[in-house]
Amino acid sequence: MLTEEQKKIFIENGFVILDNFFSETEIVEFTDMVTHLIKINLIKAAKKDPNIIIKNFEGVELDEGIIKLEEIDHQYVANIYDTIFQTPEFLRITAKKEITNCINQLSNRKENSPTYIDQSRCRIDSPLDPNKRTCGWHQEVFYYIAKSDFIQTWAPLIHNATKENGAIEICPASHKKGIANQSSLEGDELYKFIVDENVIKEYEPETVELKVGQLLIFNSRLIHKSGKNTSKQVRYSLVGINHNLDNEFFSPPKFVEVDRKEIFDKYYENQ
């Protein structure tokens, strides 16, 4: 159960930090799973490049191993990213019932009210290019579920989140003014709406440094962004969205697969 003080902090600042939220067992199992995925991809890479010596990455897979994969071909890292979110080790973390319970308490809903977990992923941010796949100040308001009511989560999963490795940055209390003035970045389809810089001047942004095991829960209208990873570590972080199913406007997203029949036929022929 959250304390009244924690609820007050969330209402006033738009976010709250929960200590010791994820257990050591959950983190260790997740870490071991990611390490295993990196090893698998290093073996694949070594088959194409005999200069890759697998034993050189033993014990340092989580940083040096994945950085090497990024240097060789980003597709290896992309495949790891697209695999993690459907593993039992990650699902046990992101689908933890206590997350929904806390969100319901912060939203004054019944504690057992269900939420829809959406876009819950483990970000993998390499220090190779701190500007790559980063987004400016934004709000998760313009989304593909129109008029949805949701709350977001963020947490470090392997290394502590520090300013040096790009911990999340926020503008406290910025949620109170609703949707901020935003601009569409020309030619950028991934990060389409960015909060205008003159809006940011109204606040005192701060970096939220967290230890592994802590969880940040924040309002969808809180202005935020990821920091730049200038360390020698790879930053692994949980990002998640929990939609309120009591919201009368909620409708689950439906993704249309292009050329579905052709893809099915091709897969069948290659069996």
Summary of the structure (lengths in Angstrom):
residues: 271
radius of gyration: 19.8
end to end distance: 51.4
largest distance: 60.4
contacts: 791
relative contact order: 0.20
helix: 36%
strand: 20%
